[in-house]
Amino acid sequence: MSGLPVRDDLVGKSPYGAPQLPRAIQLNVNENPHAPSAALVADLQRAVGEAAVSLNRYPDREAVALREDLAAYLAKQTGVPLQVEQVWAANGSNEVLQQVLQAFGGPGRTALGFEPSYSMHPILASGTGTRWVAVQRAGDFTLDAARAVAAIEEHRPDIVFVTTPNNPTGTVTSLDVIEAVCDATPGMVVVDEAYAEFAAQASAVTLLDRYPRLIVSRTMSKAFAMAGARLGYLAAGADVVDALRLVRLPYHLSALTQAAARTALAHTDELLATVQAVKEQRDRMVRDITALGLTVVPTDANFLLFGPFADPAATWQALLDQGVLVRDVSSGPGLAGWLRVNAGTEDETTAFLDALRKVHS
Ligand SMILES: Cc1ncc(COP(=O)(O)O)c(C=O)c1O
């Protein structure tokens, strides 16, 4: 890019992205390892085929039918009745979060997050010209109300991010702490619940009626096993959704995406049945990694943080040499020595554990 007049704040930066190595066993981006069933694939083909007939037309700009389906799913999952006006969807929860930052952040405004956490939050902040304030979590990666409230009172952020279960640590933040964050925050609070279906705790959606500035973001990329479909969504007040409409691109959700996501939602029970299998493999990983004398951070997600390693990059490479791709997060804030791995199928998990035994003996 040398010589190009790119924005000063982008010069020298690297694009976000973990390695994509299709020949390896891929346990590095927290996907659900279970591919869609033949019945779901057949329904997807039918639905996408039906949508294809009118691809000369723009899709429903408001994605109303999809948002109705998402509202119904979320209402069933959380026990909170939701109107379609309270639900918004975009191409992955990354786009949802970007729209939140476009509408509520921007130049002269501040977003605050508790690190280590999802590394896209500060990148999305930077892309929207929002100043990012990083507040460290406790040494065990938990977040308590006193620490959170003190940071919010000090920085008075326009947006606060709380990720629960947190990526990459798997740590849950209790609803009490989220309430304290909502009480203290002058601006918006975003609870990123990308991994909520794997967790035992109730959703922050249960707090929406008390906190009009609360936003709960979700995704179909993880428990729903639909990472390739790119569908994220959020629940919030209807006026929050109206604000997002001011920044979204027209027709941002293609007719094919809307059709695919609605079809997947019609298979919710089947797709979410994989959650139990994934958690079993995660728990097996926890047991076997711990038996090797390593530490595993308590997790309520489909992945875990393990270590510490004196040379995590070398361990990452040694695992890859055995054909298993995990995530080297060790260069992240507060993460020196740690690697992250997500639960695979039973066979993938076995391959990972065998490789780790060889590498760490
Ligand atoms: C905490 C968290 N939020 C959001 C996302 C984005 O997911 P997607 O854009 O696929 O919905 C991820 C993906 O790994 C994540 O870990």
The ligand as a Gaussian input file, in Angstrom:
#p B3LYP/6-31G(d) Opt

LIG

0 1
 C      -17.411000     -12.716000      20.905000
 C      -17.688000     -12.751000      19.447000
 N      -18.538000     -11.856000      18.939000
 C      -18.820000     -11.834000      17.632000
 C      -18.234000     -12.724000      16.766000
 C      -18.534000     -12.578000      15.302000
 O      -19.227000     -13.627000      14.778000
 P      -20.009000     -13.519000      13.408000
 O      -19.609000     -12.265000      12.705000
 O      -19.629000     -14.753000      12.678000
 O      -21.457000     -13.489000      13.807000
 C      -17.331000     -13.673000      17.247000
 C      -16.682000     -14.624000      16.329000
 O      -15.794000     -15.370000      16.649000
 C      -17.049000     -13.676000      18.626000
 O      -16.175000     -14.535000      19.154000

